[in-house]
Amino acid sequence: MARRERTRHLIELGGLVQKAGLVDLADDDRATLYGALLEAAAKAREDGNALALWKRRGRRAFDAEAEGKDAP
């Protein structure tokens, strides 16, 4: 059961990478995607406000999607 939940969680995370447009932007290159995610993690460690900003931006995008609008 735990393995199934972990698999679902990982699939959902991959869906977010796709939804954000990173897969197309990086031409489906996994090294580029991994590098971008490493860069984001480094920025979040350096800038204490980055996570809060990203969270607000993500919530607005989810809300806009739920309302049938394009993400901001």
Backbone as CSV, one residue per row, in Angstrom:
resi,resn,N_x,N_y,N_z,CA_x,CA_y,CA_z,C_x,C_y,C_z
1,MET,0.815,-1.192,0.000,0.000,0.000,0.000,0.865,1.264,0.000
2,ALA,1.893,1.293,0.833,2.768,2.461,0.901,3.474,2.680,-0.432
3,ARG,3.859,1.605,-1.105,4.535,1.719,-2.392,3.594,2.329,-3.436
4,ARG,2.336,1.931,-3.401,1.347,2.465,-4.332,1.138,3.963,-4.082
5,GLU,1.067,4.371,-2.825,0.902,5.787,-2.485,2.111,6.597,-2.930
6,ARG,3.311,6.045,-2.727,4.533,6.734,-3.156,4.549,6.885,-4.672
7,THR,4.163,5.841,-5.386,4.128,5.896,-6.842,3.153,6.972,-7.311
8,ARG,1.975,7.017,-6.709,0.985,8.031,-7.071,1.523,9.432,-6.805
9,HIS,2.180,9.610,-5.671,2.755,10.904,-5.306,3.792,11.336,-6.353
10,LEU,4.660,10.427,-6.752,5.687,10.752,-7.745,5.072,11.077,-9.105
11,ILE,4.040,10.365,-9.483,3.349,10.646,-10.740,2.721,12.037,-10.695
12,GLU,2.117,12.387,-9.570,1.522,13.717,-9.426,2.581,14.811,-9.526
13,LEU,3.751,14.589,-8.921,4.833,15.570,-9.016,5.298,15.733,-10.455
14,GLY,5.414,14.621,-11.168,5.772,14.691,-12.587,4.732,15.448,-13.385
15,GLY,3.463,15.277,-13.026,2.388,16.009,-13.684,2.518,17.509,-13.478
16,LEU,2.981,17.914,-12.308,3.194,19.338,-12.048,4.319,19.898,-12.910
17,VAL,5.362,19.123,-13.104,6.467,19.548,-13.975,5.930,19.757,-15.390
18,GLN,5.088,18.833,-15.843,4.467,18.945,-17.157,3.533,20.151,-17.214
19,LYS,2.685,20.295,-16.202,1.696,21.367,-16.172,2.359,22.747,-16.177
20,ALA,3.499,22.856,-15.533,4.220,24.126,-15.482,4.865,24.485,-16.822
21,GLY,4.869,23.540,-17.748,5.445,23.811,-19.064,6.929,23.531,-19.164
22,LEU,7.500,22.967,-18.106,8.945,22.734,-18.111,9.373,21.634,-19.075
23,VAL,8.532,20.630,-19.267,8.894,19.519,-20.152,9.054,20.031,-21.581
24,ASP,8.086,20.817,-22.046,8.172,21.371,-23.398,9.301,22.390,-23.504
25,LEU,9.426,23.226,-22.489,10.457,24.262,-22.494,11.857,23.657,-22.581
26,ALA,12.060,22.538,-21.885,13.375,21.879,-21.855,13.502,20.838,-22.953
27,ASP,12.523,20.787,-23.851,12.520,19.812,-24.951,12.646,18.391,-24.414
28,ASP,11.978,18.130,-23.294,11.930,16.802,-22.666,13.309,16.251,-22.308
29,ASP,14.255,17.156,-22.041,15.612,16.738,-21.668,15.701,16.624,-20.152
30,ARG,15.901,15.420,-19.664,15.900,15.185,-18.227,17.039,15.870,-17.500
31,ALA,18.190,15.990,-18.128,19.314,16.679,-17.491,18.979,18.160,-17.297
32,THR,18.328,18.756,-18.284,17.921,20.158,-18.171,16.889,20.334,-17.072
33,LEU,15.898,19.442,-17.046,14.872,19.516,-16.005,15.481,19.349,-14.615
34,TYR,16.361,18.389,-14.476,17.006,18.157,-13.179,17.839,19.375,-12.779
35,GLY,18.556,19.938,-13.716,19.347,21.138,-13.436,18.478,22.301,-12.995
36,ALA,17.327,22.466,-13.656,16.411,23.544,-13.281,15.874,23.331,-11.866
37,LEU,15.537,22.090,-11.546,15.031,21.796,-10.207,16.122,21.984,-9.148
38,LEU,17.353,21.609,-9.471,18.464,21.846,-8.546,18.669,23.341,-8.322
39,GLU,18.551,24.114,-9.403,18.681,25.571,-9.303,17.571,26.154,-8.422
40,ALA,16.346,25.664,-8.592,15.230,26.132,-7.779,15.461,25.791,-6.302
41,ALA,15.957,24.599,-6.034,16.229,24.198,-4.647,17.316,25.081,-4.034
42,ALA,18.352,25.380,-4.809,19.427,26.246,-4.305,18.892,27.642,-4.017
43,LYS,18.065,28.166,-4.907,17.488,29.497,-4.700,16.618,29.513,-3.445
44,ALA,15.838,28.457,-3.235,14.975,28.395,-2.052,15.803,28.357,-0.773
45,ARG,16.959,27.713,-0.826,17.824,27.669,0.362,18.428,29.038,0.657
46,GLU,18.733,29.804,-0.401,19.367,31.112,-0.248,18.377,32.215,0.088
47,ASP,17.191,32.137,-0.499,16.184,33.189,-0.367,15.009,32.670,0.443
48,GLY,14.887,33.132,1.661,13.838,32.661,2.546,12.434,32.976,2.062
49,ASN,12.294,33.928,1.152,10.978,34.308,0.640,10.571,33.531,-0.600
50,ALA,11.493,32.811,-1.211,11.217,32.130,-2.477,10.077,31.123,-2.339
51,LEU,10.103,30.301,-1.312,9.059,29.290,-1.155,7.684,29.917,-0.973
52,ALA,7.605,30.985,-0.187,6.328,31.663,0.026,5.825,32.265,-1.283
53,LEU,6.698,32.864,-2.066,6.330,33.431,-3.358,5.835,32.345,-4.294
54,TRP,6.559,31.250,-4.375,6.175,30.148,-5.260,4.847,29.542,-4.827
55,LYS,4.642,29.456,-3.529,3.386,28.897,-3.024,2.201,29.771,-3.422
56,ARG,2.343,31.097,-3.254,1.268,32.019,-3.648,1.006,31.920,-5.149
57,ARG,2.056,31.892,-5.931,1.925,31.814,-7.383,1.237,30.503,-7.785
58,GLY,1.613,29.419,-7.136,1.006,28.125,-7.433,-0.455,28.075,-7.043
59,ARG,-0.781,28.627,-5.886,-2.188,28.649,-5.463,-3.038,29.462,-6.436
60,ARG,-2.502,30.611,-6.876,-3.248,31.425,-7.843,-3.458,30.659,-9.147
61,ALA,-2.443,29.925,-9.588,-2.571,29.143,-10.824,-3.596,28.030,-10.661
62,PHE,-3.568,27.328,-9.533,-4.568,26.282,-9.273,-5.976,26.880,-9.228
63,ASP,-6.110,28.029,-8.551,-7.420,28.671,-8.464,-7.917,29.109,-9.834
64,ALA,-7.027,29.688,-10.642,-7.406,30.118,-11.980,-7.816,28.919,-12.827
65,GLU,-7.111,27.835,-12.690,-7.448,26.619,-13.439,-8.814,26.089,-13.012
66,ALA,-9.085,26.121,-11.729,-10.368,25.639,-11.218,-11.520,26.511,-11.720
67,GLU,-11.248,27.782,-11.956,-12.265,28.702,-12.463,-12.343,28.674,-13.988
68,GLY,-11.482,27.887,-14.610,-11.493,27.785,-16.066,-10.738,28.882,-16.767
69,LYS,-9.906,29.598,-16.040,-9.102,30.681,-16.618,-7.702,30.182,-16.890
70,ASP,-6.964,30.921,-17.718,-5.548,30.621,-17.914,-4.790,31.003,-16.658
71,ALA,-3.744,30.222,-16.356,-2.926,30.506,-15.179,-2.226,31.844,-15.362
72,PRO,-2.034,32.593,-14.245,-1.369,33.897,-14.330,0.089,33.770,-14.714
